[in-house]
Amino acid sequence: MPTKKRNLEPLDDGEVLTKEDTRVKKPRRYWVIMHNDDYTTQDFVVHVLEQFFHKTGAEAQKLMMMVHLQGKANVGLYSKDIAETKAHHVMEYARENGMPLKLTTQAE
């Protein structure tokens, strides 16, 4: 990450002293959001939450019901690359199993 230079007070000889800002920003995190549809079974959603997002049975059931009743739910918070990769892999797995499950990512 490039450093930012900040000008300080001018010196007596006309030169300007600069100081580099070396602070590192915390990377942005992204939610993986699971969306409801009329075809993906609730059992499959629970299975995906347990296998791909490492949720317990109880957590997976609760999230599945949120997706079902509210239309969507945040199922995991990751760095951008990991969130996008998880969403892609889950949707690919769902298609292989004949399910139209949709996941998206959104900045925290």
Steps between C-alpha positions, in 0.01 A plus 500: 500500500651836403587735778362849514734794544401790716670839489612646829637844590743661251862504610705825523676429169170475308483121485193318626533208735269210412389210710370174356173372639567132567164406648343192344126494438306201623367314193130528432292192576209366298182318592395191310123529461277201427175572314171313515350329196200275443697187402805446722405266782540602861704185565743597224538852645578354844750259341676786318518713815655211693744391228615830349450744786577261789178578687366270769169327437316752716669801335429359154131443584465855635668654191293283265180627665622861469561444128158335465302759696690822427611425144872512578756473779864583562672163538867594533741795521834470319761688304381591149680217319385233744139624500483502119666158477263346755195644322626369166581150633165465677303606191706262286432216747129589504481486118671159503221387734218654295436793738475866391641633830629857470766666713637851471765702682474847649748722682456512877 
